[in-house]
């Protein structure tokens, strides 16, 4: 699988790539947390502290299957976050099967967050939302657990608002296209025009259903398993699935029930 990391500048893409490299033993966890920026291979990237060219590296992922069944290769692409290098993001998303959309948990959604999510949408790449720098909620903002939950919930809603905007734009474009095709005069006969109109009427709902299915994939919700909470600098991350598995063995509740109840009120 090809997987790209997309985000606004300074939201932690390259540090997250370092942490993933450390999980494969390619670099030490200590250096990954100190800003090694292994994927920034150019001197000007290291000097400026920003990614300017997309870089790729192959990693091994083991999902825990028996006899090596769950072991697979992941080609990780670290893309730039600066607006001047958006063409690199376009190339990375076009090459990818999936994406990690990294958002700073403190700063929230920024301009390039909207831009890279739109590029992923246009390339039909379904991303996973990664709320990075969770440690800043504790060390800098000094939020209580309830305040931190409200803050994270707002960030997820902001990203979903962008996804909803993209979906609505696609629905309106498909609707306009369907109406334009239906209103176009036929060059042959009235019967042919009627047939074309009926055909368009049959096609348009299916297009809308396909778009509806697409937005279902682009809706981020921790209980769906497509939202991760992480601190790339400290080398840890988790999803609700991890805690559902932990509590399932401790209190004897089903994992499916816990996935629906660990997030929310």
NUTI-90773 format. One record per residue: x negated, y negated, z negated of N, C-alpha, C in turn. Coordinates in steps of 0.02 Angstrom, whole numbers, padded with zeros to 5 digits, always signed. Example, Ala and Ser with C-alpha at 12.3 -4.5 7.8 and 13.67 -1.06 7.14 Angstrom:
<nodes>
-00660+00284-00390-00615+00225-00390-00660+00165-00390-00642+00112-00354-00684+00053-00357-00645-00002-00394
</nodes>
This chain:
<nodes>
-00041+00060+00000+00000+00000+00000-00043-00063+00000-00020-00113+00034-00052-00178+00034-00012-00224-00012-00046-00254-00060-00013-00295-00110-00049-00361-00116-00013-00417-00109-00044-00482-00115-00022-00518-00178-00064-00562-00203-00048-00603-00261-00037-00674-00236+00023-00701-00250+00040-00768-00227+00062-00810-00286+00045-00874-00285+00063-00918-00341+00042-00989-00325+00063-01035-00368+00040-01104-00367-00033-01105-00390-00070-01157-00372-00140-01162-00390-00148-01164-00467-00198-01130-00492-00215-01127-00563-00163-01092-00606-00123-01049-00577-00075-01009-00617-00103-00941-00635-00165-00926-00615-00199-00866-00640-00203-00808-00591-00200-00822-00526-00203-00767-00477-00270-00731-00479-00324-00769-00474-00391-00738-00470-00410-00705-00536-00390-00734-00592-00403-00702-00656-00364-00637-00662-00303-00636-00636-00265-00573-00636-00298-00521-00592-00325-00543-00535-00362-00496-00492-00422-00468-00529-00457-00511-00567-00514-00487-00607-00492-00434-00657-00435-00445-00689-00410-00397-00739-00393-00331-00706-00364-00334-00646-00348-00272-00610-00411-00236-00589-00463-00274-00570-00528-00244-00555-00558-00211-00617-00550-00244-00674-00576-00215-00736-00540-00150-00754-00476-00145-00738-00439-00083-00752-00465-00025-00710-00498-00040-00654-00529+00011-00613-00603+00022-00628-00628-00015-00678-00698-00007-00698-00747-00041-00653-00724-00085-00608-00770-00119-00562-00806-00176-00595-00774-00209-00643-00806-00262-00683-00787-00250-00756-00822-00282-00801-00807-00273-00872-00748-00316-00891-00710-00294-00942-00652-00332-00965-00674-00399-00995-00732-00401-01025-00756-00463-01055-00769-00516-01001-00802-00496-00947-00816-00543-00893-00752-00564-00857-00704-00518-00851-00641-00535-00818-00604-00589-00857-00608-00586-00924-00574-00636-00964-00610-00702-00967-00673-00703-00949-00713-00765-00951-00714-00803-00885-00671-00782-00838-00668-00818-00774-00722-00797-00725-00731-00732-00716-00782-00707-00670-00766-00729-00598-00703-00728-00578-00681-00745-00510-00718-00703-00459-00713-00637-00468-00749-00590-00425-00727-00595-00352-00662-00609-00341-00636-00611-00273-00656-00675-00236-00679-00726-00272-00703-00787-00240-00776-00777-00222-00788-00751-00162-00856-00732-00142-00896-00790-00112-00863-00845-00094-00898-00902-00064-00925-00948-00118-00981-00981-00104-01012-01026-00152-00967-01086-00167-00934-01113-00115-00891-01171-00127-00830-01153-00169-00807-01091-00164-00752-01069-00206-00773-01066-00280-00833-01040-00292-00858-01036-00361-00871-01106-00389-00897-01151-00347-00913-01218-00371-00849-01257-00388-00799-01252-00346-00737-01290-00356-00688-01256-00403-00697-01190-00412-00652-01154-00456-00583-01141-00427-00577-01141-00360-00514-01126-00328-00526-01077-00271-00474-01038-00255-00479-00991-00199-00463-01028-00134-00506-01019-00084-00497-01053-00020-00485-01003+00037-00508-00942+00030-00498-00891+00081-00470-00829+00047-00422-00796+00080-00394-00734+00054-00447-00679+00055-00450-00640+00001-00498-00586-00004-00461-00521-00021-00487-00466+00001-00454-00401-00009-00503-00351-00040-00476-00308-00082-00516-00254-00112-00471-00194-00125-00498-00134-00119-00459-00073-00129-00465-00050-00201-00407-00036-00232-00404-00012-00300-00367+00055-00302-00380+00093-00354-00345+00156-00365-00293+00147-00420-00232+00171-00408-00178+00167-00457-00154+00237-00473-00150+00252-00538-00127+00317-00560-00063+00308-00601-00007+00332-00575+00057+00325-00610+00070+00380-00660+00021+00425-00668+00028+00477-00719+00057+00542-00696+00061+00553-00631+00088+00616-00605+00039+00674-00615+00065+00735-00612+00023+00794-00622-00013+00812-00557-00072+00840-00565-00113+00864-00509-00128+00808-00458-00134+00747-00484-00151+00691-00441-00095+00668-00395-00033+00689-00409+00023+00670-00366+00036+00595-00371+00028+00566-00431+00043+00496-00440-00014+00449-00424-00067+00475-00394-00125+00433-00380-00121+00406-00309-00130+00340-00302-00125+00309-00236-00174+00252-00231-00186+00229-00170-00232+00174-00158-00192+00110-00147-00216+00056-00176-00184-00010-00169-00236-00059-00142-00221-00089-00086-00264-00141-00058-00240-00208-00084-00277-00237-00131-00257-00298-00164-00285-00359-00127-00240-00406-00110-00260-00467-00075-00249-00526-00121-00302-00562-00137-00298-00623-00177-00294-00683-00130-00238-00719-00131-00227-00774-00085-00236-00841-00119-00250-00895-00082-00257-00961-00113-00190-00988-00137-00194-01036-00184-00133-01068-00208-00129-01141-00189-00183-01169-00163-00183-01239-00144-00144-01249-00079-00109-01305-00074-00066-01318-00016-00106-01323+00048-00170-01342+00046-00210-01349+00106-00226-01282+00138-00217-01227+00102-00235-01160+00128-00174-01115+00133-00117-01144+00150-00055-01105+00153-00057-01055+00211-00098-01068+00262-00103-01020+00317-00132-00954+00293-00176-00957+00243-00204-00895+00215-00149-00855+00180-00103-00890+00147-00047-00856+00113-00002-00823+00165+00010-00857+00220+00052-00829+00273+00021-00765+00300-00044-00765+00311-00078-00705+00336-00075-00649+00285-00084-00665+00221-00083-00614+00169-00014-00582+00162+00039-00622+00163+00107-00594+00156+00126-00553+00217+00102-00573+00276+00118-00535+00336+00084-00467+00336+00028-00462+00303-00008-00398+00300+00017-00353+00243+00058-00379+00199+00074-00345+00137+00140-00308+00138+00144-00255+00096+00206-00219+00085+00244-00247+00025+00208-00279-00020+00237-00308-00080+00195-00365-00105+00219-00400-00156+00183-00458-00181+00194-00466-00256+00144-00494-00289+00149-00515-00359+00156-00591-00360+00215-00616-00378+00226-00688-00383+00209-00709-00454+00152-00743-00462+00127-00762-00527+00151-00832-00544+00180-00840-00604+00204-00905-00627+00176-00917-00697+00147-00976-00707+00122-00995-00773+00182-01002-00820+00181-00965-00876+00237-00965-00922+00248-01033-00954+00197-01075-00958+00203-01142-00988+00224-01193-00936+00190-01194-00879+00205-01244-00828+00269-01228-00790+00286-01164-00783+00347-01146-00748+00339-01152-00672+00396-01160-00639+00397-01163-00565+00367-01229-00541+00322-01225-00492+00291-01284-00462+00305-01285-00387+00276-01335-00353+00291-01344-00282+00270-01284-00241+00209-01260-00251+00185-01204-00212+00220-01138-00230+00248-01134-00289+00288-01075-00307+00346-01068-00258+00379-01124-00245+00434-01124-00197+00409-01106-00127+00351-01133-00108+00325-01122-00041+00305-01049-00029+00270-01019-00077+00246-00950-00068+00305-00901-00072+00356-00916-00113+00414-00872-00116+00452-00875-00050+00455-00934-00019+00487-00940+00046+00449-00902+00099+00382-00904+00096+00343-00866+00145+00353-00791+00136+00357-00768+00073+00370-00697+00061+00439-00677+00088+00489-00721+00079+00556-00708+00104+00557-00702+00180+00522-00748+00213+00521-00748+00286+00486-00686+00314+00438-00658+00277+00402-00598+00299+00434-00534+00273+00492-00540+00240+00530-00483+00214+00488-00443+00163+00450-00479+00123+00411-00449+00069+00447-00461+00003+00463-00408-00032+00499-00413-00095+00448-00419-00152+00446-00476-00187+00395-00486-00239+00417-00462-00307+00369-00454-00351+00380-00442-00422+00357-00504-00459+00399-00530-00503+00382-00591-00540+00338-00574-00599+00281-00608-00604+00235-00600-00660+00231-00665-00699+00256-00666-00760+00251-00725-00803+00184-00721-00839+00137-00760-00815+00068-00757-00840+00057-00808-00896+00003-00800-00931-00018-00845-00985+00033-00848-01041+00061-00790-01058+00109-00786-01114+00076-00808-01179+00011-00797-01186-00024-00816-01247-00021-00890-01260-00013-00932-01209-00010-01004-01218+00053-01025-01256+00106-00986-01250+00167-01001-01287+00155-00998-01362+00106-00957-01383+00091-00949-01454+00035-00996-01476-00019-00997-01438-00078-01035-01460-00073-01109-01448-00038-01130-01394-00033-01201-01378+00034-01232-01398+00088-01201-01375+00155-01229-01391+00179-01210-01460+00151-01156-01488+00169-01132-01555+00245-01121-01561+00273-01086-01512+00344-01072-01511+00361-01013-01556+00420-01015-01584+00446-00957-01621+00468-00904-01570+00478-00842-01590+00500-00791-01542+00564-00810-01505+00613-00839-01540+00675-00859-01507+00664-00916-01458+00622-00965-01477+00607-01020-01432+00569-00995-01370+00523-00948-01381+00486-00920-01324+00533-00884-01276+00582-00847-01304+00630-00812-01262+00671-00861-01220+00694-00915-01251+00732-00966-01214+00688-00996-01158+00626-01008-01174+00580-01038-01124+00570-00991-01065+00556-00927-01080+00545-00879-01027+00609-00868-00986+00666-00868-01020+00729-00860-00985+00740-00917-00935+00723-00978-00955+00730-01035-00910+00685-01029-00849+00624-01004-00860+00577-00996-00803+00605-00946-00753+00631-00889-00779+00659-00839-00734+00719-00868-00696+00760-00908-00729+00817-00939-00696+00795-00988-00642+00740-01023-00654+00713-01069-00603+00692-01032-00540+00658-00975-00550+00637-00936-00492+00697-00908-00455+00747-00884-00493+00807-00858-00461+00846-00912-00424+00841-00974-00448+00874-01030-00413+00843-01039-00343+00776-01032-00339+00743-01037-00274+00765-00979-00229+00768-00918-00257+00790-00860-00218+00861-00869-00193+00905-00896-00236+00973-00908-00215+00978-00960-00160+00935-01012-00164+00934-01063-00112+00912-01033-00045+00862-00990-00046+00839-00958+00016+00893-00914+00045+00928-00877+00002+00982-00833+00025+01039-00873+00056+01058-00928+00022+01113-00968+00047+01096-00999+00115+01033-01021+00123+01012-01048+00187+01016-00995+00242+00997-00933+00226+01001-00879+00276+01073-00862+00293+01118-00863+00243+01189-00849+00255+01219-00902+00300+01205-00966+00285+01233-01019+00326+01206-01017+00397+01142-01000+00405+01113-00995+00472+01146-00938+00511+01157-00881+00478+01190-00825+00512+01262-00841+00529+01295-00878+00485+01364-00898+00497+01369-00946+00556+01324-00994+00558+01323-01041+00615+01308-01005+00681+01263-00957+00679+01246-00919+00739+01305-00878+00763+01342-00847+00716+01399-00807+00733+01454-00850+00765+01465-00910+00736+01517-00954+00763+01497-00981+00832+01432-00995+00840+01408-01019+00905+01417-00967+00959+01402-00903+00942+01410-00849+00991+01484-00838+01007+01526-00845+00957+01598-00834+00968+01628-00890+01011+01602-00951+01004+01629-01008+01041+01599-01016+01110+01547-00979+01125+01514-00985+01191+01560-00959+01246+01570-00997+01300+01614-00974+01355+01582-00918+01395+01623-00873+01418+01599-00817+01459+01597-00837+01532+01547-00815+01568+01540-00832+01639+01580-00785+01684+01606-00729+01655+01638-00679+01697+01715-00687+01697+01745-00676+01640+01818-00677+01638+01841-00689+01568+01906-00700+01561+01935-00710+01495+01932-00646+01454+01942-00588+01488+01938-00524+01452+01868-00513+01425+01818-00530+01464+01748-00522+01441+01735-00567+01382+01762-00628+01384+01753-00675+01329+01785-00648+01266+01843-00617+01274+01877-00588+01215+01836-00531+01186+01808-00490+01231+01766-00434+01207+01705-00460+01169+01674-00512+01194+01614-00540+01161+01633-00567+01092+01690-00603+01089+01712-00631+01025+01725-00576+00975+01758-00522+00997+01772-00466+00952+01707-00433+00928+01660-00428+00974+01596-00397+00955+01560-00439+00903+01561-00506+00912+01528-00549+00863+01562-00545+00796+01629-00539+00797+01666-00534+00734+01648-00470+00698+01631-00417+00737+01612-00354+00704+01541-00357+00678+01497-00394+00712+01427-00395+00692+01414-00441+00633+01447-00498+00632+01433-00548+00581+01440-00523+00509+01494-00486+00491+01499-00462+00422+01442-00416+00402+01419-00374+00449+01364-00329+00433+01300-00368+00419+01291-00423+00458+01232-00464+00446+01235-00495+00376+01294-00518+00357+01302-00548+00291+01292-00496+00236+01315-00435+00248+01304-00381+00199+01230-00366+00192+01194-00367+00248+01122-00355+00245+01087-00410+00206+01108-00472+00216+01080-00527+00179+01097-00522+00105+01157-00499+00090+01177-00491+00020+01134-00438-00014+01120-00384+00024+01076-00332-00003+01006-00358-00014+00983-00402+00031+00915-00430+00024+00910-00474-00037+00961-00515-00051+00957-00559-00109+00961-00518-00173+00993-00460-00170+00993-00416-00229+00923-00395-00247+00882-00383-00196+00812-00364-00208+00772-00424-00233+00792-00484-00212+00753-00544-00230+00777-00575-00295+00826-00546-00328+00849-00572-00392+00806-00543-00447+00774-00587-00486+00727-00565-00537+00763-00559-00604+00756-00502-00635+00785-00490-00701+00742-00438-00737+00721-00452-00799+00679-00404-00835+00711-00335-00841+00778-00332-00848+00810-00267-00855+00808-00226-00791+00795-00259-00734+00787-00224-00670+00716-00197-00662+00670-00219-00703+00602-00195-00699+00558-00234-00651+00584-00290-00623+00543-00328-00575+00517-00393-00605+00514-00397-00672+00484-00453-00707+00433-00426-00756+00371-00450-00751+00318-00429-00796+00295-00488-00839+00272-00473-00899+00246-00524-00945+00172-00508-00956+00129-00558-00946+00058-00542-00946+00016-00600-00971-00045-00583-00989-00098-00631-01003-00160-00605-00967-00172-00631-00907-00227-00606-00867-00294-00618-00901-00301-00673-00936-00364-00689-00969-00381-00638-01023-00330-00614-01058-00341-00566-01112-00332-00494-01089-00313-00484-01026-00312-00417-00997-00255-00373-01018-00196-00402-01033-00140-00359-01049-00076-00383-01013-00030-00338-01006+00033-00353-00975+00083-00298-00990+00147-00313-00987+00198-00263-01002+00263-00282-00968+00308-00233-00965+00376-00244-00941+00424-00215-00993+00488-00225-00983+00537-00196-01029+00533-00120-01029+00513-00092-00972+00508-00019-00966+00458+00009-01016+00404-00027-01029+00353-00003-01077+00382+00002-01147+00420-00050-01168+00448-00049-01235+00508-00002-01239+00544+00007-01184+00599+00056-01183+00571+00126-01194+00514+00141-01161+00483+00207-01171+00458+00215-01243+00432+00160-01272+00407+00163-01341+00463+00175-01391+00517+00136-01383+00573+00142-01431+00614+00205-01420+00613+00232-01359+00651+00293-01346+00627+00350-01390+00562+00356-01397+00535+00410-01439+00540+00394-01513+00545+00329-01531+00547+00311-01602+00617+00315-01631+00667+00288-01595+00734+00285-01624+00784+00330-01588+00762+00365-01537+00805+00415-01506+00859+00388-01460+00853+00326-01437+00901+00299-01389+00878+00311-01318+00925+00315-01271+00907+00326-01202+00872+00265-01173+00824+00279-01130+00785+00226-01100+00829+00180-01057+00880+00209-01022+00924+00168-00980+00963+00118-01022+00985+00138-01081+01022+00093-01126+00976+00038-01151+00916+00056-01170+00868+00007-01196+00849-00044-01143+00844-00022-01080+00826-00069-01026+00879-00123-01018+00941-00107-01034+00996-00156-01027+01004-00200-01088+00974-00181-01145+00987-00217-01207+00925-00252-01236+00866-00238-01210+00805-00269-01237+00796-00341-01214+00835-00362-01163+00830-00430-01139+00900-00462-01142+00904-00523-01167+00968-00557-01171+00984-00574-01243+01049-00584-01257+01070-00606-01323+01054-00553-01376
</nodes>
